[in-house]
């Protein structure tokens, strides 16, 4: 069985890193800027009160209409990326204080309520018992490699479990870091939304193709071969529609993968309002149907999706307590 974990910034936030958009922008806003174009861009961003990284990316696409030429726009984009790289390099050091406490993240059924868990267990019986883990992460940080101890000689995964491919879809801090939108329709300035320099720098799939890194092809293959797809720590932003639509195409086929979605919403307290869970799940499945462009009956789609609210998928422990860890 192939499990594809698609991971967003929620992973870093759950592991004590201040990597939310709001965290970064507070830092960025306080950095002095001698350039009037940069100051104007910061003022515009601040006025919109964006909530997520995807909001910022879409907002930059709209801000392009206020830039008289592409050089100013690309200068603004480069300034954000430069500051973000510096900020995240410091924040990403925090993960080195922790290690995985267990391999519970492989036992996905343990995070589900009885009804979706029964569907999960039934689906598991239809696929092979051996397990290959693939990862698509939208994060620039090496958090997932650190947690899975990719660069160490430690072997803590079960014998029938292996790690296949780990892809940083948007690049890493020191390797092909890209920030941008999904396609040219999300760039408001029609005078350069097809300009080669802007397209290859600001449209994320085009950036990867321009780098000739084969990343798009590899990730497309990971989605096409997955038996289960796990969405964790991601806001399903419009700036990554390419990937949501590819998953949607697979979800509509007879050999669909089971989709397990871990949304986080602090306004939804399952302990205080357990009787609201069904409506929350319907809302999440409706969001998936819309953003993934899935043309299935609601009940059919619901049978192919399991939703687990406000769960921490990867449990960690302080490195100093490593001798107490049981794997």
C-alpha positions in Angstrom: 0.0 0.0 0.0 1.2 3.5 -0.9 0.3 6.3 1.5 0.9 9.8 0.3 1.2 12.4 3.0 0.6 16.0 1.7 1.8 18.3 4.4 1.4 22.0 4.9 2.6 24.7 7.4 0.4 23.2 10.1 3.2 20.6 10.7 5.7 23.2 11.6 3.2 25.2 13.8 2.3 22.0 15.6 6.0 21.5 16.4 6.6 24.8 18.2 7.7 26.9 15.2 6.3 30.3 14.7 5.8 29.9 10.9 2.3 31.1 10.4 1.8 33.9 7.9 0.9 36.3 10.8 4.1 35.4 12.6 6.2 36.2 9.6 4.4 39.3 8.6 4.8 40.9 12.0 8.5 40.3 11.6 8.6 41.5 8.0 6.7 44.6 8.7 9.2 45.6 11.4 12.2 45.2 9.0 13.3 48.7 7.7 12.9 49.2 4.0 14.8 52.0 2.2 13.0 51.2 -1.1 9.7 53.1 -1.6 8.3 50.3 -3.8 8.9 47.8 -1.0 7.3 50.1 1.6 4.3 50.6 -0.7 3.9 46.8 -1.1 4.2 46.2 2.7 1.5 48.9 3.3 -0.8 47.2 0.8 -0.3 43.7 2.3 -0.9 45.1 5.8 -4.2 46.7 4.7 -5.7 43.3 3.6 -5.1 41.4 6.9 -4.4 38.1 5.1 -4.7 35.0 7.3 -2.8 32.3 5.4 0.3 31.9 3.1 -2.1 31.2 0.3 -3.9 34.4 0.9 -0.6 36.3 0.6 0.3 34.5 -2.6 -3.1 35.3 -4.1 -2.8 38.9 -2.8 0.5 39.3 -4.5 -1.1 38.2 -7.7 -3.6 41.0 -7.2 -1.0 43.5 -6.2 0.7 43.0 -9.6 -2.0 45.3 -11.0 -0.5 48.2 -9.0 3.0 47.6 -10.3 3.8 49.8 -13.4 6.3 47.2 -14.7 7.5 43.7 -14.0 10.8 44.8 -12.5 9.1 46.4 -9.5 6.8 43.4 -9.0 9.7 40.9 -9.1 11.8 43.2 -6.8 8.9 43.1 -4.2 8.6 39.4 -4.6 12.3 38.9 -4.1 12.3 41.0 -1.0 9.6 38.9 0.6 11.4 35.7 -0.2 14.7 36.9 1.1 13.2 38.0 4.4 11.2 34.8 4.6 14.3 32.6 4.1 16.2 34.4 6.8 13.2 34.2 9.2 12.5 30.5 8.6 16.2 29.5 8.9 16.0 30.6 12.5 12.6 29.1 13.2 13.5 25.8 11.6 16.3 25.2 14.2 13.6 24.6 16.8 12.7 21.2 15.4 16.2 19.9 16.4 15.1 20.0 20.0 12.6 17.2 19.3 12.3 13.7 18.0 9.3 11.5 17.1 7.8 9.8 20.1 6.2 7.0 18.2 5.1 5.8 14.8 1.4 6.4 15.5 1.2 8.5 12.4 1.1 5.3 10.4 -2.0 4.0 12.3 -4.4 6.5 10.7 -7.5 4.7 12.0 -6.6 5.6 15.5 -7.3 9.3 14.7 -10.8 8.6 13.4 -14.2 8.5 15.0 -16.0 5.1 14.9 -18.0 5.8 11.7 -15.1 6.9 9.4 -12.8 4.3 11.2 -15.1 1.5 10.0 -14.8 2.7 6.4 -11.0 3.1 6.9 -10.7 -0.5 8.2 -12.8 -1.8 5.3 -10.7 0.0 2.8 -7.5 -1.3 4.4 -8.6 -4.9 3.6 -8.7 -4.1 -0.1 -5.0 -3.1 -0.4 -1.7 -4.8 0.3 -0.3 -5.0 3.9 3.2 -3.7 3.0 3.5 0.0 3.3 5.4 2.6 1.3 5.4 6.2 2.6 5.6 9.1 0.1 5.5 12.8 1.1 4.7 16.0 -0.7 5.4 18.9 1.6 4.6 22.5 0.8 7.0 23.6 3.5 10.5 25.1 2.8 11.7 23.7 6.1 13.3 20.2 6.6 10.9 19.3 9.4 9.6 16.1 7.9 13.2 14.8 7.1 14.1 15.6 10.7 11.1 13.8 12.2 11.6 10.7 9.9 15.4 10.8 10.6 16.1 10.6 6.8 19.7 11.7 7.2 20.5 9.3 10.1 21.2 5.6 10.3 18.3 5.0 12.7 15.7 2.4 11.6 12.6 2.9 13.6 9.8 2.2 11.1 8.2 -1.3 11.1 9.9 -3.9 9.0 7.1 -3.9 6.4 7.3 -0.1 6.0 9.6 1.9 3.7 10.1 5.5 2.7 9.7 6.2 -1.0 9.9 9.8 -2.1 9.9 13.1 -0.2 9.2 16.1 -2.4 9.4 19.7 -1.3 6.9 21.0 -3.9 7.8 24.7 -3.3 11.5 24.0 -2.8 13.6 24.4 0.3 15.3 27.3 2.1 18.5 26.8 0.2 17.2 25.0 -2.9 14.7 26.4 -5.5 12.5 28.2 -3.1 9.4 29.5 -4.9 6.4 31.6 -3.8 3.6 32.4 -6.1 0.3 31.4 -7.6 -1.1 28.4 -9.4 -1.5 29.8 -13.0 -1.5 33.1 -15.0 -5.2 33.7 -14.3 -4.2 34.6 -10.7 -2.0 37.4 -11.9 -4.1 40.5 -12.2 -1.7 42.6 -14.3 -2.5 41.6 -17.8 0.5 43.4 -19.2 2.9 40.8 -17.8 0.8 37.8 -16.6 2.2 36.0 -19.6 5.7 37.5 -19.4 8.3 34.8 -19.3 10.2 36.3 -16.4 7.1 36.7 -14.2 5.6 33.3 -15.2 8.8 31.4 -14.5 9.3 33.2 -11.1 5.8 33.6 -9.8 3.7 30.7 -11.1 4.8 27.7 -9.0 4.3 24.8 -11.4 6.0 26.9 -14.2 8.9 27.6 -11.8 9.5 23.9 -11.2 9.4 23.2 -15.0 11.8 26.1 -15.7 14.2 24.6 -13.1 14.0 21.3 -15.0 13.8 19.5 -11.6 11.2 17.0 -12.7 9.3 17.8 -9.5 5.9 18.2 -11.1 6.2 14.9 -12.9 7.3 13.1 -9.7 4.4 14.6 -7.7 1.9 13.8 -10.3 3.1 10.2 -10.2 2.9 10.1 -6.4 -0.8 11.2 -6.6 -1.6 8.7 -9.4 -0.2 5.7 -7.5 -1.4 6.5 -4.0 -3.8 4.1 -2.3 -4.4 6.6 0.5 -3.8 10.3 0.5 -3.4 12.2 3.8 -3.9 15.9 4.0 -2.3 17.4 7.1 -1.6 21.0 8.1 -2.7 22.5 4.8 -5.3 25.1 4.1 -6.2 23.8 0.6 -5.2 27.3 -0.7 -6.1 28.4 -4.3 -2.5 29.0 -5.1 -2.0 25.2 -5.2 -5.1 24.3 -7.3 -3.0 22.1 -9.6 -2.6 19.5 -6.9 -6.1 19.7 -5.5 -7.5 19.2 -9.0 -5.2 16.2 -9.7 -6.4 14.6 -6.5 -10.0 15.4 -7.5 -9.5 13.5 -10.8 -8.3 10.4 -8.9 -11.1 10.6 -6.4 -13.6 10.4 -9.2 -12.2 7.2 -10.6 -13.2 3.6 -9.8 -9.7 3.0 -8.3 -10.0 6.0 -6.1 -7.6 6.5 -3.1 -9.1 6.9 0.4 -8.7 10.5 1.3 -8.0 11.3 4.9 -8.2 15.0 5.8 -7.0 16.5 9.0 -8.4 20.1 9.1 -7.6 22.4 12.0 -10.1 24.9 13.2 -9.8 26.2 16.8 -13.5 27.4 16.6 -14.6 23.8 16.4 -14.4 22.2 19.8 -15.4 18.6 19.4 -15.3 18.0 23.1 -17.7 20.8 23.9 -20.0 20.2 20.9 -19.7 16.6 19.8 -23.2 16.7 18.2 -21.8 19.3 15.7 -19.3 16.9 14.2 -21.4 15.7 11.4 -22.2 19.2 10.1 -18.5 20.2 10.3 -17.5 17.1 8.4 -20.1 17.9 5.7 -18.6 21.4 5.5 -15.1 20.0 5.0 -16.2 17.6 2.3 -18.1 20.4 0.6 -14.9 22.4 0.5 -13.0 19.5 -0.9 -15.6 18.9 -3.6 -15.5 22.6 -4.7 -11.7 23.1 -4.6 -10.9 19.7 -6.0 -13.6 20.1 -8.7 -15.0 16.7 -8.0 -18.2 15.8 -9.9 -19.6 13.1 -7.7 -22.7 12.7 -5.7 -22.2 14.1 -2.2 -22.9 10.7 -0.6 -20.5 8.9 -2.9 -17.8 11.5 -2.2 -18.4 11.3 1.6 -17.8 7.5 1.4 -14.4 8.1 0.0 -13.3 10.7 2.5 -12.5 10.5 6.2 -12.2 13.7 8.3 -10.4 14.1 11.6 -10.7 17.5 13.3 -7.9 19.1 15.3 -5.7 16.1 15.6 -1.9 16.1 16.0 -0.6 13.4 13.6 3.0 13.4 14.7 3.8 13.1 18.4 7.2 14.4 19.5 9.3 14.3 22.6 12.3 16.5 23.8 15.6 15.1 22.6 16.8 15.1 26.2 14.1 12.5 26.9 15.1 10.4 23.9 16.2 7.5 26.2 12.5 7.2 27.3 11.1 6.9 23.8 9.5 3.6 22.8 9.1 2.9 19.2 
